[in-house]
Amino acid sequence: METTSLLTYRWRKLWVWVLAMLVVGVLDSCTSRPAANTKQASNTFRVALLTPGPVSDAGWNAAAYQGLELIKTKLGAETALVQTKSPADFEDAFRDFASRGFDLIFAHGFEYTDSAMEVARSFPNTYFVVSSGSTSARNVASITFDVDQATYVEGVLAAEVSKTGVVGAVGGIELPSVKLFFEGFKRGFLSVNPKGRVLISYTGNFDDVGAAKEAALAQISQGADVLIHNADAAGLGVFLAAKQAHAYSFGVFNNQSDVAPDVILASAVTSNALAFLKIATEVKEKRFHAGMLVFGMQDGMVSLVYNPKLESRIPPAALQRARKVEHDLATGQLILAPTILSLPTK
């Protein structure tokens, strides 16, 4: 009888302990908050950036990083950066930042579009902005620069400078945005030299400097004496090939004159930093509307920056013609007809 009472007492004590733990768990679940709400309580504006390559590329990714730094400086935002290694990392990176309460996530590349659309549905309080994206939603925006306007001017300049009538273009991955970039260059070139040739090749990645150099040298062997690239960090290989063969080249996205001052005539520059700051400011002030956002020469977000070291080597008539075309594009007197490549895709 005494043993039975002792066992009953112990079971009651265990049952009271279990109930206490359950009550604590319920209280914890009621008082705890997800990361996003914790962020809201601290009132900190948070912005993240995903890039497909290193921000040290002096081009595409570097331009995005400059935007992130400007947001940090001008808006006092807490910022974070991740370089994704492969498409398998896209969703995880998006979910990580969104679940931690970031207000705005920039993803710098067309390839992030599908993952952004997928993850955005689960995080309605976070805005996702994809560079060169192809679609939009309530909290997903695509930002596009009409950089083909600047590459069109580069094409005009290339046709004026080329002695062989053959020019080359080396790309990384054959994405729609890269193809449109080269299409602008091709159209500008052919507008001056309809019988000229534009050689275009892709290496399959944005990192292999050696592959880009070999592709450029192959084009030079076919007569190309002016080159353009859209290969991010691998673009250095194009500059190396141009220098080796005494050819000219063009910079992209950033002013790349300092990267290869002896071969770069001019750079097609996009004001990523200003565009990113504009978007971030609107998000912070709760007046941002997601959609297909387009920036170009007419609003000062795309321009051509000449290399002062080589500008004197450009014949005055060629320089005058290129600047006239740029002026006409910036003022709306010249409007590039849309191509199949420039039409939105579903």
C-alpha positions as CSV (number, residue, x, y, z in Angstrom):
1,M,0.0,0.0,0.0
2,E,2.8,2.4,0.9
3,T,4.6,1.5,-2.4
4,T,1.5,2.2,-4.4
5,S,1.1,5.6,-2.8
6,L,4.7,6.5,-3.5
7,L,4.2,5.5,-7.2
8,T,1.0,7.6,-7.4
9,Y,2.8,10.6,-5.9
10,R,5.7,10.3,-8.4
11,W,3.3,10.0,-11.3
12,R,1.4,13.0,-10.2
13,K,4.7,15.0,-9.8
14,L,5.7,13.9,-13.3
15,W,2.4,14.9,-14.7
16,V,2.6,18.4,-13.1
17,W,6.1,18.9,-14.6
18,V,4.8,17.9,-18.1
19,L,1.9,20.4,-17.7
20,A,4.3,23.1,-16.7
21,M,6.5,22.5,-19.7
22,L,3.4,22.7,-22.0
23,V,2.3,26.0,-20.4
24,V,5.8,27.4,-20.9
25,G,5.7,26.3,-24.6
26,V,2.4,27.9,-25.2
27,L,3.5,31.2,-23.5
28,D,6.7,31.1,-25.6
29,S,4.7,30.7,-28.8
30,C,2.4,33.5,-27.9
31,T,5.2,36.0,-27.0
32,S,7.7,35.1,-29.7
33,R,7.7,36.9,-33.1
34,P,9.1,35.9,-36.5
35,A,12.3,37.6,-37.7
36,A,10.4,40.1,-39.9
37,N,8.4,41.4,-37.0
38,T,11.5,41.7,-34.8
39,K,13.0,43.8,-37.5
40,Q,9.9,46.0,-37.7
41,A,10.1,46.6,-34.0
42,S,13.7,47.8,-34.3
43,N,12.6,50.0,-37.2
44,T,15.8,49.1,-39.1
45,F,15.7,49.4,-42.9
46,R,17.4,46.3,-44.4
47,V,18.6,45.7,-47.9
48,A,20.3,42.6,-49.4
49,L,22.0,41.9,-52.7
50,L,22.5,38.7,-54.6
51,T,25.1,38.6,-57.4
52,P,26.0,35.7,-59.7
53,G,29.7,36.7,-59.7
54,P,32.3,38.6,-57.7
55,V,31.8,42.3,-57.1
56,S,35.4,42.8,-57.9
57,D,34.7,42.3,-61.7
58,A,34.8,46.1,-62.3
59,G,31.7,45.6,-64.4
60,W,28.2,44.1,-64.0
61,N,28.5,43.0,-60.4
62,A,30.6,45.9,-59.3
63,A,27.9,48.3,-60.5
64,A,25.3,46.6,-58.3
65,Y,27.6,46.6,-55.3
66,Q,28.1,50.4,-55.7
67,G,24.3,50.7,-55.5
68,L,24.2,48.7,-52.3
69,E,26.9,50.9,-50.8
70,L,25.1,54.0,-51.8
71,I,21.9,52.8,-50.1
72,K,23.9,52.1,-47.0
73,T,25.5,55.6,-47.0
74,K,22.4,57.6,-48.1
75,L,19.7,55.8,-46.3
76,G,21.5,54.4,-43.3
77,A,20.4,50.9,-44.2
78,E,21.7,47.7,-42.8
79,T,23.0,45.8,-45.9
80,A,24.1,42.3,-46.8
81,L,25.7,40.7,-49.8
82,V,25.8,37.1,-51.1
83,Q,27.4,35.8,-54.2
84,T,25.4,32.7,-55.3
85,K,27.5,29.9,-56.7
86,S,24.8,28.1,-58.8
87,P,21.0,28.3,-59.5
88,A,20.5,25.8,-56.7
89,D,21.5,28.5,-54.2
90,F,19.0,31.1,-55.5
91,E,15.9,30.2,-53.5
92,D,17.8,29.5,-50.3
93,A,19.5,32.9,-50.4
94,F,16.1,34.6,-51.0
95,R,14.4,32.7,-48.2
96,D,17.3,33.4,-45.8
97,F,17.1,37.1,-46.2
98,A,13.3,37.3,-46.4
99,S,12.9,35.2,-43.3
100,R,15.3,37.5,-41.4
101,G,13.0,40.4,-42.2
102,F,14.9,42.2,-45.0
103,D,12.7,44.9,-46.6
104,L,14.3,44.7,-50.0
105,I,16.3,42.1,-51.9
106,F,18.1,43.0,-55.2
107,A,19.0,40.0,-57.4
108,H,21.4,41.1,-60.1
109,G,20.6,39.0,-63.1
110,F,17.8,37.6,-65.3
111,E,18.5,34.1,-64.0
112,Y,17.0,35.0,-60.6
113,T,13.5,35.7,-62.0
114,D,11.8,32.3,-61.4
115,S,13.2,31.9,-57.9
116,A,12.2,35.4,-57.0
117,M,8.6,34.9,-58.2
118,E,8.4,31.6,-56.2
119,V,9.8,32.8,-52.9
120,A,8.0,36.2,-53.0
121,R,4.6,34.5,-52.6
122,S,5.7,33.3,-49.1
123,F,7.0,36.8,-48.0
124,P,4.5,39.5,-49.0
125,N,6.2,42.1,-46.9
126,T,9.5,41.9,-48.7
127,Y,10.2,43.4,-52.1
128,F,12.2,41.5,-54.6
129,V,13.9,43.4,-57.5
130,V,15.5,41.5,-60.3
131,S,18.0,43.1,-62.7
132,S,17.1,42.4,-66.4
133,G,14.1,40.4,-65.2
134,S,11.3,39.4,-67.4
135,T,8.2,39.6,-65.2
136,S,6.7,41.2,-62.1
137,A,4.2,40.7,-59.4
138,R,2.7,42.5,-56.4
139,N,6.1,42.5,-54.6
140,V,8.4,41.6,-57.4
141,A,9.9,44.2,-59.8
142,S,12.1,43.8,-62.8
143,I,14.6,46.6,-63.5
144,T,16.0,47.0,-67.0
145,F,18.5,49.5,-68.4
146,D,18.2,50.3,-72.1
147,V,22.0,49.7,-72.3
148,D,21.5,48.7,-76.0
149,Q,21.2,52.5,-76.6
150,A,24.8,52.9,-75.4
151,T,26.0,49.8,-77.2
152,Y,24.3,51.1,-80.4
153,V,26.5,54.3,-80.1
154,E,29.5,52.0,-79.5
155,G,28.6,50.1,-82.7
156,V,28.5,53.4,-84.6
157,L,31.9,54.3,-83.2
158,A,33.3,50.8,-84.0
159,A,32.2,51.1,-87.6
160,E,34.0,54.5,-87.9
161,V,37.2,53.3,-86.3
162,S,37.5,49.8,-87.7
163,K,39.9,49.4,-90.6
164,T,38.8,45.8,-91.6
165,G,35.0,46.2,-91.4
166,V,34.9,43.3,-89.0
167,V,34.1,43.6,-85.3
168,G,33.7,41.0,-82.5
169,A,31.5,40.5,-79.4
170,V,32.3,38.0,-76.7
171,G,29.6,37.0,-74.1
172,G,29.4,34.8,-71.1
173,I,26.1,32.9,-70.9
174,E,23.7,33.4,-73.9
175,L,20.9,35.2,-71.9
176,P,18.3,37.4,-73.4
177,S,19.7,40.5,-71.8
178,V,23.2,39.7,-73.2
179,K,21.8,39.0,-76.7
180,L,20.0,42.4,-76.6
181,F,23.2,44.1,-75.5
182,F,25.0,42.7,-78.6
183,E,22.0,43.4,-80.8
184,G,22.3,47.2,-80.0
185,F,26.0,47.1,-80.9
186,K,25.3,45.2,-84.1
187,R,22.6,47.6,-85.2
188,G,24.7,50.6,-84.6
189,F,27.6,49.1,-86.5
190,L,25.5,48.1,-89.5
191,S,23.8,51.5,-89.6
192,V,27.2,52.9,-90.6
193,N,28.6,49.9,-92.5
194,P,25.8,47.8,-93.8
195,K,28.3,45.4,-95.5
196,G,30.4,44.9,-92.3
197,R,30.6,41.7,-90.2
198,V,29.8,41.3,-86.5
199,L,31.2,38.1,-85.0
200,I,29.4,37.0,-81.8
201,S,30.5,34.1,-79.6
202,Y,29.7,32.9,-76.0
203,T,32.0,31.1,-73.6
204,G,29.2,29.6,-71.4
205,N,30.2,31.3,-68.2
206,F,31.1,34.7,-66.7
207,D,34.3,33.7,-64.9
208,D,36.8,32.1,-67.3
209,V,39.2,34.8,-68.3
210,G,41.2,32.4,-70.4
211,A,38.1,31.2,-72.4
212,A,37.1,34.8,-73.1
213,K,40.6,35.6,-74.3
214,E,40.7,32.6,-76.6
215,A,37.2,33.6,-78.0
216,A,38.4,37.1,-78.6
217,L,41.7,36.0,-80.3
218,A,39.6,33.6,-82.6
219,Q,37.6,36.6,-83.7
220,I,40.7,38.7,-84.2
221,S,42.1,36.0,-86.4
222,Q,39.0,36.4,-88.6
223,G,39.7,40.1,-89.0
224,A,38.0,41.7,-86.0
225,D,39.9,44.8,-84.9
226,V,37.3,46.3,-82.5
227,L,35.8,44.1,-79.7
228,I,33.0,44.4,-77.2
229,H,32.2,42.1,-74.3
230,N,29.4,41.2,-71.9
231,A,31.2,38.6,-69.8
232,D,31.5,40.1,-66.3
233,A,34.8,39.2,-64.7
234,A,35.8,37.1,-67.8
235,G,35.8,40.3,-69.8
236,L,39.4,40.9,-68.7
237,G,40.3,38.2,-71.2
238,V,38.9,40.2,-74.1
239,F,40.9,43.2,-73.0
240,L,44.0,41.1,-72.8
241,A,43.4,39.7,-76.3
242,A,42.8,43.3,-77.7
243,K,46.1,44.5,-76.1
244,Q,48.0,41.5,-77.5
245,A,46.7,42.1,-81.0
246,H,46.8,45.9,-80.9
247,A,43.0,46.0,-81.3
248,Y,40.4,48.3,-79.6
249,S,37.7,47.4,-77.2
250,F,34.8,48.8,-75.3
251,G,34.0,48.7,-71.6
252,V,30.5,47.8,-70.2
253,F,28.3,48.7,-67.3
254,N,31.0,50.6,-65.4
255,N,33.6,53.0,-66.7
256,Q,36.3,50.4,-67.4
257,S,38.9,52.7,-68.8
258,D,41.2,52.2,-65.9
259,V,41.1,48.4,-66.3
260,A,42.7,48.5,-69.8
261,P,43.5,52.1,-70.6
262,D,45.5,51.2,-73.7
263,V,42.6,49.5,-75.5
264,I,39.3,50.7,-74.2
265,L,37.9,53.5,-76.4
266,A,34.7,54.1,-74.3
267,S,32.4,52.3,-71.8
268,A,28.6,51.8,-72.0
269,V,27.7,52.8,-68.4
270,T,24.5,52.1,-66.5
271,S,23.7,54.1,-63.3
272,N,22.9,51.1,-61.2
273,A,23.7,52.9,-58.1
274,L,21.3,55.7,-58.7
275,A,18.5,53.3,-59.8
276,F,19.0,51.1,-56.8
277,L,19.0,54.1,-54.5
278,K,15.8,55.4,-56.1
279,I,14.0,52.1,-55.6
280,A,15.3,51.7,-52.0
281,T,14.2,55.2,-51.1
282,E,10.7,54.5,-52.4
283,V,10.5,51.2,-50.5
284,K,11.7,52.8,-47.3
285,E,9.1,55.6,-47.7
286,K,6.4,53.0,-48.5
287,R,5.6,54.5,-51.9
288,F,7.2,51.9,-54.1
289,H,5.1,50.1,-56.8
290,A,6.5,47.0,-58.2
291,G,6.4,46.5,-62.0
292,M,8.6,46.5,-65.1
293,L,11.0,49.4,-64.4
294,V,13.0,50.7,-67.4
295,F,15.8,53.3,-67.3
296,G,17.7,54.7,-70.3
297,M,19.5,57.6,-71.8
298,Q,16.5,59.9,-71.6
299,D,16.5,59.8,-67.8
300,G,20.2,59.9,-67.5
301,M,20.6,56.4,-66.3
302,V,22.6,55.1,-69.4
303,S,25.5,56.9,-71.0
304,L,28.7,56.5,-73.0
305,V,31.9,57.5,-71.1
306,Y,35.0,58.0,-73.3
307,N,38.5,57.1,-72.3
308,P,40.4,60.4,-72.1
309,K,43.7,58.6,-72.8
310,L,42.4,57.3,-76.2
311,E,39.9,59.9,-77.2
312,S,42.4,61.7,-79.3
313,R,42.9,58.6,-81.5
314,I,39.3,58.7,-82.6
315,P,38.9,60.7,-85.8
316,P,37.1,63.9,-85.1
317,A,34.3,63.1,-87.7
318,A,33.8,59.7,-86.0
319,L,33.6,61.3,-82.6
320,Q,31.2,63.9,-83.8
321,R,28.9,61.3,-85.4
322,A,28.9,59.1,-82.3
323,R,28.0,62.1,-80.0
324,K,25.3,63.2,-82.4
325,V,23.7,59.7,-82.2
326,E,24.0,59.7,-78.4
327,H,22.4,63.2,-78.2
328,D,19.5,62.1,-80.4
329,L,18.9,59.0,-78.3
330,A,19.0,61.0,-75.1
331,T,16.5,63.6,-76.4
332,G,14.2,61.1,-78.0
333,Q,14.9,62.3,-81.5
334,L,16.2,58.8,-82.3
335,I,14.2,55.9,-81.0
336,L,15.5,52.3,-81.5
337,A,12.8,50.2,-83.0
338,P,12.0,47.2,-80.7
339,T,13.3,43.8,-81.7
340,I,12.0,40.4,-80.8
341,L,14.8,40.3,-78.2
342,S,13.5,43.4,-76.5
343,L,9.9,42.3,-76.2
344,P,8.8,41.1,-72.7
345,T,8.8,37.3,-72.2
346,K,6.2,35.5,-70.1
